[in-house]
């Protein structure tokens, strides 16, 4: 797409105030990216019933989108500096729209993966570029703080709007209409950026780090593949062992490449700062806990309990909507309380909500018992997501604040990517073992036991749960539902333990706090 002929926004002191068109384009871009990221979670039940994914295939729908975001976010931030941020806003939104078109027309799980991977590539460009183009156009420190807060608000808005789109379109139409809606939003974002945004770039001292990008891409993809497929294929299966070896080689190669690079994707010397290193661990573990919780909720309400999509949408409104409603409060708290205290408190709330959710019986299909634990998790996330970047950034010298923020965003999205992968693997493995043991101990007829075992071996416990809706297999349904309930209860417990560990680490090991009189970054 061609870009506007408006002059490039200067990056030197004395630059003009941020134009309204650029502001609107940047905010719409981040909202679009977050809607695309969040939309599949409300549709997992329909994916299971209509596309019939087996084993870990359902998990890969979410991670097909998340993986490009985690792996390529830093690279797209660099490309925006080199090539121009407006170009990336237009191209990223257009690519996201194309990916959603591919998803809309999917007749099988593999095409849906391709569509979500393309959409994830577009979102990987939009997340860092939208913030960079807003910050680059800000004429003062005060204005920069304001646009960053607006960017965070639109990020939360996307998380709030996505379940509404998914629930309404799936209830009154088809899951395909949800992707049509995101396609239209993506096209609107691309058009808005093309017509209204000013160009900006900052190529000085920047260059591509191809060895770093290649090694981290191979390392992270191989690691996630091994985590997802290990419980299903067996940890000694050749593909899993090869993936683990590639993960070790890729990540070791990334460290070596970054140590030699003149313009690294990731400044490894940041981790020599003890507080920043601790904050980085907290970021990955805490965000893993939150998205692992969200994934467990989507599977419990969708494929397991087979409730209407609007029920899942309501759950996600609780998880994400509180963060949006709390933004004015958390922004004030960040200026009054040490971010580490807010971070620790938020993670404790997430842990409490998960332990509560784990105790809920899976055969209770009413929504009321879920409200309180989900509200705790949502409130905890509202506090955590607003303070996690501030905590990391304020522990490093001011001249490294930009790199610290970018690194924290990468780690946050990597934690998000780990959530569905790890929790899906743990829960399905536990559910499979539980179903096998209870089926063997039951007094069901031998042919029915054989049918249950065959379905389990072919498609996993979610496939048994879906197939047992058939009258001939109805006696298997309580066993399958109870097994999945036990599996995802373990998932909630794992998320709770992760959040508790991160909270203790935050409260005991973090030392940094915001400098008096300086605005605290959020986002």
C-alpha positions as CSV (number, residue, x, y, z in Angstrom):
1,X,0.0,0.0,0.0
2,X,1.2,3.5,-0.7
3,X,1.8,5.9,2.1
4,X,0.8,9.5,2.6
5,X,3.0,12.3,1.3
6,X,2.9,14.1,4.6
7,X,6.4,14.9,5.9
8,X,8.2,12.6,8.3
9,X,7.7,13.5,11.9
10,X,11.1,14.7,13.2
11,X,12.6,12.9,16.2
12,X,14.7,15.8,17.4
13,X,13.8,18.2,20.1
14,X,11.2,20.8,19.1
15,X,9.1,18.3,17.1
16,X,5.4,19.2,16.6
17,X,2.7,17.9,18.8
18,X,1.2,14.6,18.0
19,X,-1.4,15.0,15.3
20,X,-4.9,13.6,16.0
21,X,-4.8,11.4,12.9
22,X,-1.7,9.7,14.0
23,X,-3.1,9.2,17.5
24,X,-6.3,7.7,16.2
25,X,-4.4,5.4,13.8
26,X,-2.0,4.1,16.6
27,X,-4.8,3.5,19.1
28,X,-7.0,1.7,16.5
29,X,-4.0,-0.5,15.5
30,X,-3.3,-1.7,19.0
31,X,-7.0,-2.3,19.7
32,X,-7.2,-4.3,16.5
33,X,-4.2,-6.5,17.3
34,X,-5.6,-7.3,20.8
35,X,-9.0,-8.2,19.4
36,X,-7.3,-10.6,16.9
37,X,-5.3,-12.1,19.7
38,X,-8.3,-12.6,22.1
39,X,-11.0,-13.7,19.7
40,X,-10.2,-17.4,19.3
41,X,-10.5,-18.1,23.1
42,X,-14.3,-17.5,23.1
43,X,-14.7,-19.9,20.2
44,X,-12.9,-23.0,21.4
45,X,-16.1,-25.0,22.1
46,X,-17.3,-24.4,18.5
47,X,-13.9,-25.3,17.1
48,X,-14.0,-28.6,19.0
49,X,-17.6,-29.5,17.9
50,X,-17.3,-28.4,14.3
51,X,-13.7,-28.9,13.2
52,X,-13.1,-31.9,15.5
53,X,-9.4,-31.2,16.5
54,X,-7.7,-34.1,18.2
55,X,-5.1,-34.1,20.9
56,X,-3.2,-30.9,21.1
57,X,-4.6,-29.4,17.8
58,X,-7.0,-27.1,19.8
59,X,-4.0,-25.7,21.7
60,X,-2.2,-24.8,18.5
61,X,-5.1,-22.5,17.4
62,X,-4.2,-20.1,20.1
63,X,-0.5,-20.5,19.9
64,X,-0.5,-20.2,16.1
65,X,-1.4,-16.5,16.7
66,X,0.7,-16.0,19.8
67,X,4.0,-17.5,18.6
68,X,4.7,-14.9,15.9
69,X,3.9,-12.1,18.3
70,X,6.3,-13.4,20.9
71,X,9.1,-14.2,18.4
72,X,8.9,-11.2,16.1
73,X,7.8,-8.3,18.2
74,X,11.3,-6.9,18.7
75,X,12.2,-7.4,15.0
76,X,9.1,-5.4,13.9
77,X,10.0,-2.7,16.3
78,X,13.4,-2.5,14.7
79,X,11.9,-2.6,11.2
80,X,9.6,0.3,12.1
81,X,12.7,2.4,13.1
82,X,14.4,1.5,9.8
83,X,11.6,1.5,7.2
84,X,9.0,3.7,8.7
85,X,6.4,3.0,11.3
86,X,3.4,4.1,9.2
87,X,4.3,1.4,6.6
88,X,4.2,-1.2,9.3
89,X,0.9,0.0,10.7
90,X,-0.7,-0.3,7.3
91,X,1.0,-3.6,6.3
92,X,0.4,-5.2,9.7
93,X,-3.3,-4.4,9.8
94,X,-3.7,-5.6,6.2
95,X,-1.8,-8.9,7.0
96,X,-4.0,-9.4,10.0
97,X,-7.1,-8.9,7.9
98,X,-5.8,-11.4,5.3
99,X,-5.1,-14.0,8.1
100,X,-8.7,-13.6,9.4
101,X,-10.1,-14.1,5.8
102,X,-8.1,-17.4,5.6
103,X,-9.5,-18.3,9.1
104,X,-13.1,-17.4,8.0
105,X,-12.9,-19.8,5.0
106,X,-11.2,-22.7,7.0
107,X,-12.8,-26.1,6.5
108,X,-10.3,-27.8,8.6
109,X,-8.0,-27.2,11.5
110,X,-4.8,-26.8,9.5
111,X,-6.2,-23.9,7.4
112,X,-7.3,-22.3,10.7
113,X,-3.7,-22.6,11.9
114,X,-2.4,-20.9,8.8
115,X,-4.9,-18.1,9.1
116,X,-4.1,-17.4,12.7
117,X,-0.4,-17.5,12.1
118,X,-0.8,-14.9,9.3
119,X,-3.0,-12.8,11.6
120,X,-0.4,-13.2,14.4
121,X,2.3,-11.9,12.0
122,X,0.2,-8.8,11.4
123,X,-0.3,-8.3,15.2
124,X,3.4,-8.7,15.8
125,X,3.9,-5.6,13.7
126,X,1.1,-3.6,15.2
127,X,1.8,-4.0,18.9
128,X,5.3,-2.4,19.0
129,X,4.8,-0.1,16.0
130,X,1.6,1.5,17.4
131,X,3.3,2.5,20.6
132,X,6.4,3.7,18.9
133,X,4.6,5.9,16.4
134,X,2.6,7.5,19.3
135,X,5.7,8.0,21.5
136,X,7.7,9.4,18.5
137,X,5.1,12.1,17.9
138,X,4.8,13.2,21.5
139,X,6.3,16.6,22.0
140,X,7.0,16.4,25.7
141,X,7.5,13.9,28.5
142,X,4.0,14.7,29.8
143,X,2.4,14.0,26.5
144,X,4.4,10.8,26.1
145,X,3.1,9.6,29.4
146,X,-0.4,10.4,28.3
147,X,-0.3,8.6,25.0
148,X,1.3,5.6,26.6
149,X,-1.7,5.5,29.1
150,X,-4.1,5.8,26.1
151,X,-2.3,3.0,24.3
152,X,-2.7,0.8,27.4
153,X,-6.3,1.7,27.6
154,X,-7.0,0.7,24.0
155,X,-5.1,-2.6,24.6
156,X,-7.5,-3.3,27.4
157,X,-10.4,-2.2,25.2
158,X,-9.4,-4.8,22.7
159,X,-9.5,-7.5,25.3
160,X,-12.9,-6.3,26.4
161,X,-14.4,-6.1,22.9
162,X,-13.1,-9.4,21.6
163,X,-15.4,-11.7,23.7
164,X,-18.4,-9.5,22.8
165,X,-17.7,-10.0,19.1
166,X,-17.0,-13.7,19.6
167,X,-20.1,-14.4,21.8
168,X,-22.6,-12.4,19.7
169,X,-21.5,-13.6,16.3
170,X,-21.2,-17.2,17.4
171,X,-24.6,-17.1,19.1
172,X,-26.6,-15.5,16.3
173,X,-24.6,-16.7,13.3
174,X,-21.4,-18.7,13.1
175,X,-17.8,-18.6,14.5
176,X,-16.8,-17.6,11.0
177,X,-18.6,-14.3,11.5
178,X,-16.3,-13.4,14.3
179,X,-13.4,-13.6,12.0
180,X,-15.3,-11.6,9.4
181,X,-15.8,-8.8,12.0
182,X,-12.0,-8.8,12.8
183,X,-11.3,-8.7,9.1
184,X,-13.4,-5.5,8.8
185,X,-11.7,-4.0,11.8
186,X,-8.3,-4.8,10.4
187,X,-9.2,-3.3,7.0
188,X,-10.5,-0.1,8.8
189,X,-7.2,0.1,10.8
190,X,-5.1,-0.2,7.6
191,X,-7.1,2.4,5.8
192,X,-7.0,4.8,8.8
193,X,-3.3,4.5,9.1
194,X,-2.8,5.0,5.3
195,X,-4.9,8.1,5.2
196,X,-4.3,9.7,8.6
197,X,-1.0,8.7,10.2
198,X,2.2,10.7,9.9
199,X,5.4,8.8,9.0
200,X,8.2,8.5,11.5
201,X,11.4,6.5,11.7
202,X,14.6,6.5,13.7
203,X,17.2,4.6,11.7
204,X,20.3,6.1,13.4
205,X,22.5,3.3,14.9
206,X,19.9,0.6,14.1
207,X,20.5,-2.5,11.9
208,X,19.0,-5.9,11.4
209,X,20.1,-8.7,13.7
210,X,19.4,-11.6,11.4
211,X,21.4,-14.2,13.4
212,X,19.6,-13.2,16.6
213,X,16.1,-13.3,15.0
214,X,16.8,-16.7,13.3
215,X,18.1,-18.4,16.5
216,X,15.4,-17.0,18.8
217,X,12.7,-18.0,16.3
218,X,14.0,-21.6,16.0
219,X,14.6,-21.9,19.7
220,X,11.2,-20.6,20.9
221,X,9.2,-22.5,18.3
222,X,11.0,-25.8,19.0
223,X,10.5,-25.3,22.8
224,X,6.8,-24.7,22.4
225,X,6.4,-27.7,20.1
226,X,8.1,-29.9,22.6
227,X,6.0,-28.6,25.5
228,X,2.7,-29.1,23.6
229,X,3.5,-32.4,21.9
230,X,5.5,-34.1,24.7
231,X,2.6,-35.3,26.8
232,X,0.7,-36.5,23.7
233,X,3.5,-38.1,21.7
234,X,5.7,-39.1,24.6
235,X,8.8,-37.3,25.9
236,X,11.0,-39.9,24.3
237,X,9.4,-39.7,20.9
238,X,12.0,-38.7,18.2
239,X,10.2,-35.4,17.1
240,X,10.0,-34.2,20.7
241,X,13.6,-35.1,21.4
242,X,14.7,-33.3,18.2
243,X,12.6,-30.3,19.2
244,X,14.2,-30.1,22.6
245,X,17.6,-30.3,21.1
246,X,16.8,-27.5,18.6
247,X,15.4,-25.4,21.5
248,X,18.6,-25.7,23.4
249,X,20.8,-25.0,20.3
250,X,18.6,-22.2,19.2
251,X,18.5,-20.4,22.5
252,X,22.2,-20.9,23.1
253,X,22.8,-19.6,19.6
254,X,20.7,-16.6,20.4
255,X,22.8,-15.7,23.4
256,X,26.0,-16.1,21.4
257,X,24.6,-14.0,18.6
258,X,23.4,-11.2,20.9
259,X,26.8,-11.1,22.7
260,X,28.5,-10.5,19.3
261,X,26.0,-8.2,17.6
262,X,26.7,-4.5,17.3
263,X,22.9,-3.9,17.3
264,X,21.3,-6.7,19.3
265,X,17.6,-7.5,19.4
266,X,18.0,-7.9,23.1
267,X,20.5,-6.2,25.4
268,X,21.7,-9.2,27.5
269,X,23.6,-6.9,29.8
270,X,20.3,-5.7,31.1
271,X,20.1,-9.0,33.0
272,X,23.2,-8.2,35.0
273,X,20.9,-5.9,36.9
274,X,19.6,-8.2,39.6
275,X,16.3,-6.4,40.0
276,X,15.6,-6.4,36.3
277,X,16.4,-10.1,36.0
278,X,14.0,-10.9,38.8
279,X,11.3,-8.7,37.2
280,X,11.8,-10.5,34.0
281,X,11.2,-13.9,35.6
282,X,8.1,-12.4,37.3
283,X,6.8,-11.1,33.9
284,X,7.1,-14.5,32.2
285,X,5.6,-16.5,35.1
286,X,2.9,-14.0,35.9
287,X,1.6,-13.6,32.4
288,X,1.8,-17.4,31.9
289,X,-0.4,-17.7,34.9
290,X,-3.0,-15.3,33.6
291,X,-3.3,-16.6,30.1
292,X,-3.2,-20.2,31.3
293,X,-6.2,-19.3,33.5
294,X,-8.0,-17.8,30.6
295,X,-7.3,-20.8,28.4
296,X,-8.5,-23.2,31.2
297,X,-11.7,-21.2,31.5
298,X,-12.3,-21.3,27.8
299,X,-11.9,-25.1,27.6
300,X,-14.0,-25.7,30.7
301,X,-16.9,-23.7,29.5
302,X,-16.6,-24.6,25.8
303,X,-15.4,-28.1,24.8
304,X,-15.9,-29.7,28.2
305,X,-19.2,-28.3,29.5
306,X,-20.4,-27.4,25.9
307,X,-22.0,-24.2,27.0
308,X,-23.2,-21.4,24.6
309,X,-20.4,-19.0,23.4
310,X,-22.0,-16.1,25.2
311,X,-21.3,-17.9,28.5
312,X,-17.6,-18.0,27.6
313,X,-17.8,-14.4,26.5
314,X,-19.1,-13.3,29.9
315,X,-16.2,-15.1,31.5
316,X,-13.7,-13.1,29.4
317,X,-15.6,-9.9,30.0
318,X,-14.8,-10.5,33.7
319,X,-11.2,-11.4,33.1
320,X,-10.5,-8.4,30.7
321,X,-13.1,-5.8,31.5
322,X,-12.0,-5.2,35.1
323,X,-8.6,-4.2,33.7
324,X,-10.2,-1.6,31.5
325,X,-12.4,-0.2,34.3
326,X,-9.5,-0.1,36.7
327,X,-7.1,1.9,34.5
328,X,-7.7,5.3,36.1
329,X,-7.3,3.7,39.6
330,X,-4.2,1.7,38.7
331,X,-2.6,4.7,37.0
332,X,-2.9,6.7,40.3
333,X,-1.7,3.8,42.4
334,X,1.4,3.5,40.3
335,X,2.3,7.1,41.2
336,X,1.6,6.5,44.9
337,X,2.8,3.0,45.7
338,X,5.9,1.1,44.8
339,X,5.2,-0.9,41.7
340,X,6.6,-4.1,43.3
341,X,3.9,-3.9,46.0
342,X,1.2,-3.6,43.4
343,X,2.7,-6.4,41.4
344,X,2.9,-8.7,44.3
345,X,-0.7,-7.9,45.4
346,X,-2.1,-8.4,41.9
347,X,-0.4,-11.8,41.6
348,X,-1.7,-12.9,45.0
349,X,-5.2,-12.1,43.7
350,X,-4.6,-14.2,40.6
351,X,-3.4,-17.1,42.7
352,X,-6.4,-16.9,45.0
353,X,-8.8,-16.8,42.1
354,X,-7.2,-19.9,40.5
355,X,-7.2,-21.9,43.7
356,X,-10.9,-21.1,44.1
357,X,-11.7,-22.0,40.5
358,X,-9.9,-25.3,40.9
359,X,-12.3,-26.3,43.7
360,X,-15.4,-25.9,41.6
361,X,-17.0,-29.2,40.4
362,X,-17.1,-29.6,36.7
363,X,-20.6,-31.0,36.7
364,X,-22.0,-27.7,37.9
365,X,-22.8,-25.8,34.6
366,X,-24.1,-22.7,36.2
367,X,-22.1,-19.5,35.8
368,X,-22.7,-18.0,39.2
369,X,-20.0,-19.9,41.1
370,X,-17.4,-18.8,38.6
371,X,-18.1,-15.0,39.0
372,X,-16.1,-14.5,42.2
373,X,-12.9,-16.4,41.3
374,X,-12.8,-14.9,37.8
375,X,-13.4,-11.4,39.3
376,X,-10.3,-12.0,41.6
377,X,-8.2,-13.1,38.6
378,X,-9.5,-10.1,36.6
379,X,-8.7,-7.6,39.4
380,X,-5.3,-9.2,39.9
381,X,-4.5,-8.9,36.2
382,X,-5.7,-5.3,36.1
383,X,-3.1,-4.4,38.8
384,X,-0.4,-6.7,37.5
385,X,-0.5,-5.7,33.8
386,X,-0.3,-2.0,34.7
387,X,2.7,-2.4,37.0
388,X,4.8,-5.1,35.4
389,X,6.5,-2.9,32.8
390,X,6.8,-0.1,35.3
391,X,8.5,-2.4,37.8
392,X,11.1,-3.6,35.2
393,X,11.7,-0.2,33.7
394,X,12.3,1.6,37.0
395,X,15.0,-0.9,38.0
396,X,17.4,0.1,35.2
397,X,19.2,3.3,34.5
398,X,17.1,5.9,32.6
399,X,19.1,5.6,29.3
400,X,18.1,1.9,29.2
401,X,14.4,2.4,29.9
402,X,13.4,2.0,26.3
403,X,15.2,-1.3,25.8
404,X,13.9,-2.5,29.2
405,X,10.3,-1.8,28.1
406,X,10.7,-3.5,24.8
407,X,12.3,-6.5,26.5
408,X,9.5,-6.7,29.1
409,X,6.9,-6.7,26.3
410,X,8.7,-9.6,24.7
411,X,8.8,-11.5,27.9
412,X,5.2,-10.7,28.6
413,X,4.1,-12.1,25.3
414,X,6.3,-15.2,25.7
415,X,4.6,-15.8,29.0
416,X,1.2,-15.5,27.2
417,X,2.4,-18.0,24.6
418,X,3.4,-20.5,27.3
419,X,0.0,-20.3,29.0
420,X,-2.1,-22.4,26.6
421,X,0.9,-24.6,25.7
422,X,1.8,-25.7,29.2
423,X,-1.6,-25.8,30.7
424,X,-3.1,-27.6,27.7
425,X,-0.3,-30.2,27.9
426,X,-0.7,-30.7,31.7
427,X,-4.5,-30.8,31.7
428,X,-4.9,-33.1,28.8
429,X,-2.3,-35.5,30.1
430,X,-3.9,-35.6,33.5
431,X,-7.4,-36.0,32.0
432,X,-6.2,-38.9,29.8
433,X,-4.8,-40.8,32.8
434,X,-7.9,-40.1,34.9
435,X,-10.2,-41.3,32.1
436,X,-8.2,-44.5,31.6
437,X,-8.2,-45.4,35.3
438,X,-11.9,-44.6,35.9
439,X,-13.0,-46.4,32.7
440,X,-11.0,-49.5,33.7
441,X,-12.6,-49.5,37.2
442,X,-16.1,-49.0,35.9
443,X,-18.7,-51.7,35.3
444,X,-19.4,-50.6,31.7
445,X,-19.7,-53.4,29.1
446,X,-16.4,-54.5,27.5
447,X,-17.4,-53.2,24.0
448,X,-18.1,-49.8,25.4
449,X,-14.8,-49.7,27.3
450,X,-13.0,-50.7,24.1
451,X,-14.8,-47.9,22.1
452,X,-13.8,-45.3,24.8
453,X,-10.2,-46.5,24.8
454,X,-10.0,-46.3,21.0
455,X,-11.4,-42.8,20.9
456,X,-9.0,-41.7,23.6
457,X,-6.0,-43.1,21.8
458,X,-7.1,-41.5,18.5
459,X,-8.2,-38.0,19.6
460,X,-7.6,-37.6,23.3
461,X,-10.1,-36.9,26.2
462,X,-11.8,-33.9,24.5
463,X,-12.7,-36.2,21.6
464,X,-14.2,-38.7,24.0
465,X,-16.2,-36.0,25.6
466,X,-17.6,-34.9,22.2
467,X,-18.2,-38.4,20.9
468,X,-20.0,-39.4,24.0
469,X,-23.0,-37.2,23.0
470,X,-24.0,-40.0,20.7
471,X,-26.7,-42.2,22.3
472,X,-24.6,-45.4,22.0
473,X,-21.7,-43.8,23.9
474,X,-23.7,-41.7,26.4
475,X,-22.5,-43.8,29.3
476,X,-18.9,-42.5,28.6
477,X,-19.9,-38.9,29.0
478,X,-19.8,-38.6,32.8
479,X,-16.4,-40.3,32.9
480,X,-15.0,-38.0,30.2
481,X,-16.4,-34.8,31.7
482,X,-15.1,-35.7,35.2
483,X,-11.7,-36.6,33.7
484,X,-11.4,-33.2,31.9
485,X,-12.7,-31.4,35.0
486,X,-9.9,-33.1,37.0
487,X,-7.3,-32.2,34.3
488,X,-8.2,-28.5,34.1
489,X,-8.5,-28.3,37.9
490,X,-4.9,-29.2,37.9
491,X,-4.4,-26.5,35.3
492,X,-5.9,-23.9,37.6
493,X,-3.7,-25.1,40.5
494,X,-0.6,-24.8,38.3
495,X,-1.6,-21.3,37.3
496,X,-2.2,-20.4,41.0
497,X,1.1,-21.8,42.1
498,X,2.9,-19.9,39.3
499,X,1.2,-16.7,40.4
500,X,2.0,-17.3,44.0
501,X,5.7,-17.9,43.2
502,X,5.8,-14.7,41.2
503,X,4.1,-12.8,44.0
504,X,6.6,-14.0,46.6
505,X,9.5,-13.2,44.3
506,X,8.1,-9.7,43.7
507,X,7.6,-8.9,47.3
508,X,10.9,-10.3,48.6
509,X,13.4,-9.9,45.8
510,X,12.5,-6.7,43.9
511,X,14.1,-3.5,45.0
512,X,13.4,-0.9,42.4
513,X,10.7,1.7,42.6
514,X,9.7,4.7,40.5
515,X,11.9,7.8,40.8
516,X,10.2,10.6,42.7
517,X,8.7,13.2,40.4
518,X,9.0,11.1,37.2
519,X,6.1,9.6,35.4
520,X,5.8,5.8,35.6
521,X,5.5,4.0,32.3
522,X,2.7,1.6,31.8
523,X,1.7,-0.8,29.1
